[in-house]
Amino acid sequence: MPSVIYWCDDLNVPVLSKDLGAKRCSSLSVARITKPGDVRPAFPADVEITRRAVINEFGSGELAKLLIPDDEVILLNKIPGYADQADEVIVRVE
């Protein structure tokens, strides 16, 4: 995976190739990701785990739903060097 992923601003989805995205999207943003760039989609269980982490840290279910919405593409990227699992969460590039 590249260390840069493009995001289609029109459709709010990740695009792996700038050339392909340029053909279908009027505007692309860059989603910078931590190397080595082991990005994967967040599955329903991942979404719930991430929301629980937000609730545990900030005490707000509303904030968890706002940051990790149901109806958007969410990507997770492994962060190297941690004993426990640690993921960078990529949602809504603006």
C-alpha beads as a LAMMPS data file, in Angstrom:
LAMMPS data file: protein, C-alpha beads

94 atoms
93 bonds

1 atom types
1 bond types

-500.0 500.0 xlo xhi
-500.0 500.0 ylo yhi
-500.0 500.0 zlo zhi

Masses

1 110.0

Atoms # bond

1 1 1 0.000 0.000 0.000
2 1 1 1.239 3.507 -0.701
3 1 1 1.828 5.957 2.147
4 1 1 -0.650 8.316 0.438
5 1 1 -4.263 7.492 -0.338
6 1 1 -6.466 9.868 -2.277
7 1 1 -10.009 10.617 -1.173
8 1 1 -12.837 11.426 -3.576
9 1 1 -14.452 14.559 -2.172
10 1 1 -17.608 13.986 -4.230
11 1 1 -18.326 10.444 -3.058
12 1 1 -16.447 10.523 0.269
13 1 1 -14.563 7.306 -0.495
14 1 1 -10.870 6.360 -0.670
15 1 1 -9.205 6.142 -4.069
16 1 1 -5.996 4.152 -4.494
17 1 1 -4.971 5.633 -7.834
18 1 1 -4.893 9.347 -8.546
19 1 1 -5.401 8.617 -12.259
20 1 1 -8.552 6.561 -11.665
21 1 1 -9.901 9.065 -9.178
22 1 1 -9.332 11.953 -11.576
23 1 1 -11.608 10.272 -14.106
24 1 1 -14.512 9.908 -11.672
25 1 1 -14.108 12.652 -9.068
26 1 1 -14.082 16.404 -9.618
27 1 1 -11.923 16.886 -6.519
28 1 1 -9.408 14.646 -4.706
29 1 1 -7.868 15.223 -1.284
30 1 1 -4.780 13.516 0.076
31 1 1 -5.162 11.247 3.100
32 1 1 -1.702 10.951 4.558
33 1 1 -1.198 7.714 6.416
34 1 1 1.508 6.478 8.747
35 1 1 4.071 4.204 7.131
36 1 1 4.225 1.372 6.292
37 1 1 0.639 2.026 5.150
38 1 1 -1.073 -1.267 6.001
39 1 1 -4.574 0.109 5.414
40 1 1 -7.705 -2.016 5.631
41 1 1 -11.438 -1.305 5.810
42 1 1 -13.017 -1.159 9.255
43 1 1 -15.538 -3.947 9.722
44 1 1 -18.569 -3.656 12.055
45 1 1 -16.655 -5.173 14.996
46 1 1 -13.800 -2.696 14.431
47 1 1 -16.270 0.195 14.401
48 1 1 -17.767 -0.900 17.728
49 1 1 -14.332 -1.368 19.340
50 1 1 -13.270 2.086 18.155
51 1 1 -16.488 3.686 19.398
52 1 1 -16.057 2.022 22.805
53 1 1 -12.523 3.420 22.974
54 1 1 -13.864 6.948 22.303
55 1 1 -16.579 6.480 24.939
56 1 1 -14.044 5.197 27.486
57 1 1 -11.694 8.108 26.814
58 1 1 -14.189 10.971 26.473
59 1 1 -17.372 9.625 28.087
60 1 1 -19.637 10.479 25.165
61 1 1 -21.592 8.110 22.943
62 1 1 -22.671 11.078 20.816
63 1 1 -19.049 12.008 20.157
64 1 1 -18.258 8.386 19.287
65 1 1 -21.082 8.334 16.700
66 1 1 -19.969 11.690 15.289
67 1 1 -16.318 10.632 14.929
68 1 1 -17.062 7.071 13.774
69 1 1 -20.271 7.348 11.712
70 1 1 -22.358 4.409 10.472
71 1 1 -22.763 5.523 6.880
72 1 1 -19.185 6.342 5.849
73 1 1 -16.103 4.447 4.748
74 1 1 -13.661 4.012 7.625
75 1 1 -10.099 2.807 7.140
76 1 1 -7.740 1.441 9.776
77 1 1 -3.967 1.577 9.476
78 1 1 -1.695 -0.391 11.798
79 1 1 0.745 1.790 13.697
80 1 1 4.119 0.061 14.077
81 1 1 6.031 -0.162 17.328
82 1 1 3.223 -0.757 19.823
83 1 1 2.993 -3.917 21.939
84 1 1 -0.801 -3.743 21.834
85 1 1 -2.822 -3.319 18.686
86 1 1 -2.916 0.323 17.690
87 1 1 -4.650 1.614 14.588
88 1 1 -4.760 4.994 12.951
89 1 1 -8.406 5.721 12.058
90 1 1 -9.097 7.443 8.745
91 1 1 -12.573 8.929 8.229
92 1 1 -13.788 11.802 6.087
93 1 1 -10.697 13.499 4.705
94 1 1 -11.247 17.258 4.473

Bonds

1 1 1 2
2 1 2 3
3 1 3 4
4 1 4 5
5 1 5 6
6 1 6 7
7 1 7 8
8 1 8 9
9 1 9 10
10 1 10 11
11 1 11 12
12 1 12 13
13 1 13 14
14 1 14 15
15 1 15 16
16 1 16 17
17 1 17 18
18 1 18 19
19 1 19 20
20 1 20 21
21 1 21 22
22 1 22 23
23 1 23 24
24 1 24 25
25 1 25 26
26 1 26 27
27 1 27 28
28 1 28 29
29 1 29 30
30 1 30 31
31 1 31 32
32 1 32 33
33 1 33 34
34 1 34 35
35 1 35 36
36 1 36 37
37 1 37 38
38 1 38 39
39 1 39 40
40 1 40 41
41 1 41 42
42 1 42 43
43 1 43 44
44 1 44 45
45 1 45 46
46 1 46 47
47 1 47 48
48 1 48 49
49 1 49 50
50 1 50 51
51 1 51 52
52 1 52 53
53 1 53 54
54 1 54 55
55 1 55 56
56 1 56 57
57 1 57 58
58 1 58 59
59 1 59 60
60 1 60 61
61 1 61 62
62 1 62 63
63 1 63 64
64 1 64 65
65 1 65 66
66 1 66 67
67 1 67 68
68 1 68 69
69 1 69 70
70 1 70 71
71 1 71 72
72 1 72 73
73 1 73 74
74 1 74 75
75 1 75 76
76 1 76 77
77 1 77 78
78 1 78 79
79 1 79 80
80 1 80 81
81 1 81 82
82 1 82 83
83 1 83 84
84 1 84 85
85 1 85 86
86 1 86 87
87 1 87 88
88 1 88 89
89 1 89 90
90 1 90 91
91 1 91 92
92 1 92 93
93 1 93 94
